[in-house]
Amino acid sequence: MNIKKHLLFLSCLLMAVNLSAKKNATPPSEKDMGAYVMVYHKDADHGLHMAISYDSYTWTALNNDKPVIAGDTIAMQHGIRDPHILRGPDGGFYLAMTDLHIFAQKEAAEKAGYKGIPAYRTTEWERDGRKYGWGNNRGLVLMKSFDLIHWKRANIDFSALTCPTGITDTHGNPIPWSEVGCVWAPETVYDSLTHQLLIHFTIRMKTGTNRIYYAYVNNDFNQLSSDPHLLFEAPLNGDGVPSYSVIDSDIIPFGGKWHLFYVSHEKTATVKHATADRLTGPYIMDNNYDDGERQGHEAPNCWERIPKHEGDTATYVVMFDNYHHRPHNFGFVETRDFQSFQPIGYFDAKGSKMHRTNFSEQKHGAVAPLTMAEAKALEKYWKKQQKK
């Protein structure tokens, strides 16, 4: 089956973006890393934001917390959400985002308290909310760079796929991709077994139950190289339908296994953990996982703190959205064995090691390692941009 026939692929030149970004001759190794980049979005602008840290504890937003890429320049809905960044084995940066603007109707934006947002559509949602649900969208934005400044971009429309979804309606009839209700929270991971990039994302057909799907993607990061397949879902009811929704998947390898962090909507939205021997599953739920957070939380991202000395035991951080906090904030837990998880607080909370210097109300973040030179170059670039 020719996957190109299933996709609407758009690639364009962004303002101030050079599509001839060069591949690193020798990708840096872990011992070369000395800094971190965090990507996130904000409801106020639906653009891509970045922050830098040199110690993984104190973070400073680039461009004075204004978008480094405006959502209306790259997304079909004129806004992005849920950005995720992966540093690939070639040294490149792979950025995947939800193509969605939840306040694209000005009236809806002002009702939510966000003034000055332009009206990108006349309806609250892109399609009928009664049929396709809250925040309905059809696709993803994929971008690749070797310096986090110059990017290549692709827009993938899942409603154009003609391959089977594997999902049926209550009468047992197949539901086609044209009826997709949402394609949310994409993340990229490198499959060390197949030596391919894989993206996983939340799927809902019409207003049905949310599941997690995956598809392989080519090295240029501009088209799918396989049909999407089911990766993970909640336990099934007697009628074969998942008993609740699962969303916001994050996958990282550790200890010879793949570790999946996801959000369960069995009750209040809660981050959960599952493991598998293969990246594509099957995943077994870990009923012992507890991150200590009792309020609703979502958008987990697990990342590694760079060991200070050779031979040090690596520390991993699970970062998540505390969407019940006002203002919105992130929570953090640490682990060294993926069996016990120690809460270390929220950004700027009393007693917490995690701090922000110039930003707030960030949402759905993800972290990747940088070299010191890369971090300095980014800071220098955006300081120059601010002076223009």
C-alpha positions, 0 to 999 in steps of 0.5 A: 500500500502506497502511504503517499496516497494516504497523506496530504503533505504540505511543506513550505518555506517559513519566514526566516527559515533556511530549508538547507540546514546542514546535518551534523558531521559527527553527532554529539554523544552524551558526554558532549552534553552540557545543557537542555532545551525545553519546548512548550506551548501557551494558551495565550498564543498557541505558538512554540516556546523554548527555554534553556537550562545549564543545570536542569533545575533553573530555566530561562525562556528564549525570546523573552518567552515570546514564541520562537515559531508562531503557530499561525505560520506552520499549522492548518488551524493556525495554532499548535499545542503539545510540542515534543522534541527528540534528539535523534541518533543523527544529531538532528532535532525532531519536533512533533506538535498537535495542529490545533487552536482551541481559541481560534474563534475570537469569541471563544478566546475572550470567553476564556480570558485571552484577549487580542487573539485573532479570529481564525474561524467562525465556529468554535471548532474546526468541525461540528463539536457534536459529531467530532467532540471537544478540540477536534482536529485532523493532523500533526505538524512535524519539523526537523532541524540540526540547530533549532533555528533552521527548520524543515516542516510537514503537515500530516492530515490523518483524515486523508488516510484510506487504510483501515483504522481497526475501529468499528462503530456500535453496529460493527461497521469500520470507521474510516480515518475521514471520521477522526475526531482528534490527533493529539500529543504526538511524540517521537522515539527511535526504535533501536530494533528496526532503526526507524523513527516512530511517532505515537499519538492520541486518536479518537474517532468521532466522539468515541474513546481515546486510544494511543496509536503509532506509525513509523516515519521517514528520516526526513520527518516529512511523511509516514512510512507505515500505516498507523496501528494501535499501541495501547488502550484501556481494558475492554468492556464486554462490548469490546470498547475500551472502558475509559480513555488514555491520552498523552503517551511518552515512551523512553527506554531503560533497563532493557525495557520500554517505559510508557507514561500515559494519562488515564481517564478512568477517574480523574486524569492521572499519569500512569506507567506501563512497560513492554519488551518491544517498543510497539508493545504489548504494554503491561500496566504498572499498578505500583506506580505513584508520582504523589500527585493527587490533583488531576494532571497530564502531559507526562515527559520523562527525560534524563539529567546528564550525569555530572561524572562518568560512571554516575547513576543516571537520574530521570525526571518525569515532568507533567502538567498540573492543570488544576494549579492557578496559574498553570504549572509543572510538577516533577518527580525523580527516579533512578530505577523506574520503580520508586519515584520521588516528588521534587515539587513544582516550578518556583514552589517553596522548597522545590529545586525547579525554577523559572526566571522569566516565564509562566503558564507553560503547558505540555513541555518536553526536554532534550539535551544540548551541547553548551555550544548549541545552547549558547548559539541559541541564546545569542541568536534570539538576543539578536532577534530581539534587538531588530 
